[in-house]
Amino acid sequence: MTNIINATTKQQFEAIASLANIIWREHYIPIIGVEQVDYMVKNFQSAEAMFSQFKEGYEYYMIHYNNQFVGYISIKKQEETLFLSKIYISKEFRGKKIGNSAMKFIEEKALETNCKTISLAVNKFNLNSIEAYKAMGFKIVKEMITDIGNGFIMDDYKMEKLVF
């Protein structure tokens, strides 16, 4: 059973950051390399970075499956769009419909906040995730290259899904 809990404390952000470090290293090093993963984990997935994002209005949620912490979500309302900043599930728990449960939760949040769409950015070479998002009803709407500092870029697709 999947249970999604609002994260608000520094201890919760430390737990999320610990899981993020594991997920990012196993998933993204083959896509963007160890140097960029190190940089992005430190600047966007650390407890300090996420707690700062939380204070700026991002909502964070911890995903539990059978009482085990297995993933996390971050969302932020931006006008009539709910921006899905982060959705990550531990490798060993993928394929158990946890992502689908998390997406239903996100869709409910979009409806509660009167959003017409859910948007996200996904690395162009993250092919499995792109296919998963397409299967959930997302469509690629544009290509984006974002300078994130230190000589690194994010080469992404922006994907959107209409919410009804």
N, C-alpha and C positions, 0 to 999 in steps of 0.2 A: 504494500500500500504506500502511495506517495503522499507526503505531508509537506506543505510549504509554509515556512515560518519567516515573519518579518525580522530582519536583522537590524539592530539599532545600537548595540554595545561594542566597545572596543574589543572585548573578548570574542564576540561573534565575528568581527572583521578579521581578527587574527586567525580564526579557524578557516574562514573563507580564503584568506591569503595563502595559508598553508596548502589547502586543496588546489588553489589556482596555480601555485608553483609546480605542483605535480602534473596537473592537466596540461599546462602550457608547455612544459618541457617535453612531455611525450607526444603532444599533438603538433606543436608549431615548429620545433627545431627542424624537422624535415622540410617544412614549407619556407621558413624565413631565416633559418640559421640561429646558432646559439647566441651570437652577439646581440641580434635584434630581440631575441626572446629575453635575454638578461635585461636589456634596456626597458622593454615593455612591461615585464613583470615588476621591475622596480618602480616604474613611473605610473603604471595604470592598474596593476593587480596586487600591489602591496597593501597591507592593512592601513597604512597611513594614507595612501592615495585613495583607497576606497572609502575610508572614513571621511576624507575631505570631500569626495564626490557626494557622499550621503549628506553632508552639511550643506552642499550646494543644491540639494533637491532630488538627487537620485535615490530611488527606493531600492533596497537590497533585500533579497529573500534567499533563505537557505532551503535546499531541497533535501528532504529525508525520504529514504525508501526502506521500509521495514525497520524503522527506528535507527537507520544508519545515515549519516551525513554524506551525500553523494554528489551534490552539485549546488549551483547558485545562479541567481538571476539578478540583473540590474535593469531598471526601467526609469524613464523620465518622460513626463508629459511635455510635449512641445507643440503648443497651439492645438490643432485638431489631430495630431499624430502622437502615438505612444512610441517613443524611441526605445527599442530593445538594445541596450548597451552591451549586456552580457548574458549569455545563457551557456552554461558549461555543465556537463555530466561526466563523472569519472568513467574512464574507459571500460572498466569491468562491469559497469551498470548500463551501458548503452545497449539498445535493442530490447529493453524491457518496458517500452512505452512510457518511460519517465519523461522524455522530451515532449511527448504528446500531452501528457498531464500538465507539464509546465506551460506549454503553449496555450492550453485551455485556460489556465490560471491567468496568463498574460492577456488573452482575449477578454476575459471577464473584467480585468482591470481597465482595459481600453474602453469597454462599454460603460463601466462605472464612471469614467472620467470624460465621457462624451467624445471620445476620439473616433475619427472616421477610418483611420489607417493605423497599422503597426509598421514601423520601419526599422531596418537594421543595416549594418555594414558587415560584409563578409569578404575575406581575402579571396581574390580571384582564383587562387590555386587550392583553396580548401574545398575540393570537389565533392567530398562526401557530405559536408555541411550544406553546400549549395543544393544538392539533390534532395536532402532532407527538408530544407526550407521550401523548395518547389513542391514537394509532396504535401506540405502543410498549407499550400495555397499562396505562397509568396511568389512574386515576379520580380525579375531584374528590371530596374527602372533607369539606372545610369551607372556609369563607371566613375570612380573617384580615386584620385591620387592625393594623399594627404601627407604633408611633411610633418613628422612628429618629433623632429629635432635630432641632434647628434648624428646627422647624415643619414637617418633612416626615414623611409616612407611607408605608408600603408597603401597598397595597391588593391582596392576593394571594388566590389559591386554594392550599390545601394539596392536593397530589396524591400518591397512593400507588399502588404496584404490588406485588402479591404476588410473592415469589421462591420458586421450586420447585427 
